[in-house]
Structure formats: C-alpha cells, structure tokens
Amino acid sequence: MRKPKIFALVGGICRDSLSRKLFNIFKEQSSQLMEFDFFDLSALPFFSQDIEYDPPQAVEDFKNLIRASDGILVVTPEYNRSFPGALKNALDWGSRPTGQCLWSGKPAGLIGTSPGALGTFGAQAQLRQVLSFLDMRIMNQPEFYLQFPRELENGKLPVSTRDFLQRYIEKFQDWVKSHMSE
Ligand SMILES: Cc1cc2nc3c(=O)[nH]c(=O)nc-3n(C[C@H](O)[C@H](O)[C@H](O)COP(=O)(O)O)c2cc1C
C-alpha cells in the first residue's frame, strides 16, 4: 500500500509559531511513513456565505488539498482555552456549501503544544466536538498534549518526548491506513 497522504492543518499562523515547529518535527520524524501537504491558513479569507459558491482561488486550492488527502492532522495552538479563529475559519470553509462537506469520513489526528501546563487540552477538547460534528473519524487514543519544551525553540524535542511522539505517529499511520482500505 502507498504511503498515506496527510493534509496538515496548522492553527498557528505567526512567524515563529510553536505549532509549526511541532508540525515540522512530526513531519521529519514520520517521513518514512507518510507524506504531507501544508497550507498557510492565513491565506484564506474569512468565511462568508456571500462568497461560498464563488470563493477566491486560495479557497479552491485549500479544498483540493482536502480532497486529495487520505487523512488530516490538526496541530492546534490554545487561545483562551479554545482553538484559534484561523483554524475554525478553515474548518468552516471545508464544510460548505451545505451538502458538500469535504471533511466527512476523513480520519483525523489531533495534537498541540503550548507553554501552559495543560498543553492545549482545552483547545483539543473543543476541537473534538467540531471535528465529530463534521463527521471526521478522530483517533481517540493516544492523546497528545505537550507543554512546550524549551528545546522545541530550536526545532528539537527531548528524547522522552520524541518517543511519545513516535508512538503517536505509528498509531496515527495505522489509523489512516485502516480507513484507506475500507
Ligand atoms: C489570544 C491568546 C490566547 C492564549 N490563550 C492561551 C491559553 O488559553 N492556554 C495556553 O496554554 N496558552 C495560551 N496562549 C499562549 C499560546 O499558547 C502561545 O502564544 C503559542 O505560541 C500559540 O501557538 P502558536 O505559536 O502556534 O501560534 C494564548 C495566546 C494568545 C495570543
């Protein structure tokens, strides 16, 4: 079977995003197992029903990456115990127009890191509600909450965290593959 193609939704859009650093490590550590597409979510306009039937090219490009994917990896920051607007906006775009939701049936993984002690627990808990409403097949276990380790500033992870991430990666690959063969 070919390597699964994963579309990564990275909710951090700032220049030095911690979520982006975590995604880069995820990608590097899983390059033998999966392929990734990435889209800068700040290129999407705010969703409006005024433009949902005739959206700008950036939205079409974004939707094509969802269509081409075998699975979705969501890397979320935590904003005020929830997930950021950029991520919600992207999820809303992929869900519309009515009856044309592109997320439906997609296997999904959810990870995140933040300087706070709960390591994006609040953001992920709220995201799970939205992803299940969108009929995505979210991997329930293992979970991945990470209090941002200092080493990640330089694009590295402590060995114990790398092992933790590796277990997540292997389970996620199995999860996506099990849906590819359905
Ligand atoms: C508006 C805002 C709200 C935040 N709220 C939380 C929070 O509830 N919990 C937390 O752990 N960190 C919080 N933070 C800190 C973020 O975790 C931190 O800025 C992180 O770098 C954001 O992820 P990113 O770098 O990928 O954008 C908040 C940051 C901002 C800008």
The ligand as an SDF file (V2000), in Angstrom:
LIG
                    3D

 31 33  0  0  0  0  0  0  0  0999 V2000
   -5.0590   35.3240   22.3130 C   0  0  0  0  0  0  0  0  0  0  0  0
   -4.1800   34.3040   23.0010 C   0  0  0  0  0  0  0  0  0  0  0  0
   -4.7200   33.4700   23.9580 C   0  0  0  0  0  0  0  0  0  0  0  0
   -3.9350   32.4850   24.5650 C   0  0  0  0  0  0  0  0  0  0  0  0
   -4.5110   31.6090   25.4320 N   0  0  0  0  0  0  0  0  0  0  0  0
   -3.7950   30.5470   25.8980 C   0  0  0  0  0  0  0  0  0  0  0  0
   -4.4270   29.5180   26.6480 C   0  0  0  0  0  0  0  0  0  0  0  0
   -5.6190   29.5250   26.9190 O   0  0  0  0  0  0  0  0  0  0  0  0
   -3.6710   28.4650   27.0560 N   0  0  0  0  0  0  0  0  0  0  0  0
   -2.3290   28.3900   26.7680 C   0  0  0  0  0  0  0  0  0  0  0  0
   -1.6940   27.4100   27.1550 O   0  0  0  0  0  0  0  0  0  0  0  0
   -1.7100   29.3440   26.0450 N   0  0  0  0  0  0  0  0  0  0  0  0
   -2.4100   30.4220   25.6110 C   0  0  0  0  0  0  0  0  0  0  0  0
   -1.8110   31.3860   24.8360 N   0  0  0  0  0  0  0  0  0  0  0  0
   -0.3680   31.2840   24.5680 C   0  0  0  0  0  0  0  0  0  0  0  0
   -0.1530   30.4190   23.3270 C   0  0  0  0  0  0  0  0  0  0  0  0
   -0.1130   29.0760   23.7370 O   0  0  0  0  0  0  0  0  0  0  0  0
    1.1690   30.8110   22.6470 C   0  0  0  0  0  0  0  0  0  0  0  0
    1.0840   32.1470   22.1950 O   0  0  0  0  0  0  0  0  0  0  0  0
    1.5270   29.9040   21.4960 C   0  0  0  0  0  0  0  0  0  0  0  0
    2.7700   30.3220   20.9980 O   0  0  0  0  0  0  0  0  0  0  0  0
    0.4540   29.9130   20.3890 C   0  0  0  0  0  0  0  0  0  0  0  0
    0.7210   28.9200   19.4130 O   0  0  0  0  0  0  0  0  0  0  0  0
    1.4410   29.2740   18.0340 P   0  0  0  0  0  0  0  0  0  0  0  0
    2.8570   29.7540   18.4240 O   0  0  0  0  0  0  0  0  0  0  0  0
    1.4940   28.0130   17.2680 O   0  0  0  0  0  0  0  0  0  0  0  0
    0.6540   30.3560   17.4020 O   0  0  0  0  0  0  0  0  0  0  0  0
   -2.5610   32.3780   24.2380 C   0  0  0  0  0  0  0  0  0  0  0  0
   -2.0260   33.2560   23.2820 C   0  0  0  0  0  0  0  0  0  0  0  0
   -2.8100   34.1940   22.6730 C   0  0  0  0  0  0  0  0  0  0  0  0
   -2.2030   35.0930   21.6110 C   0  0  0  0  0  0  0  0  0  0  0  0
  1  2  1  0
  2  3  1  0
  2 30  2  0
  3  4  2  0
  4  5  1  0
  4 28  1  0
  5  6  2  0
  6  7  1  0
  6 13  1  0
  7  8  2  0
  7  9  1  0
  9 10  1  0
 10 11  2  0
 10 12  1  0
 12 13  2  0
 13 14  1  0
 14 15  1  0
 14 28  1  0
 15 16  1  0
 16 17  1  0
 16 18  1  0
 18 19  1  0
 18 20  1  0
 20 21  1  0
 20 22  1  0
 22 23  1  0
 23 24  1  0
 24 25  2  0
 24 26  1  0
 24 27  1  0
 28 29  2  0
 29 30  1  0
 30 31  1  0
M  END
$$$$
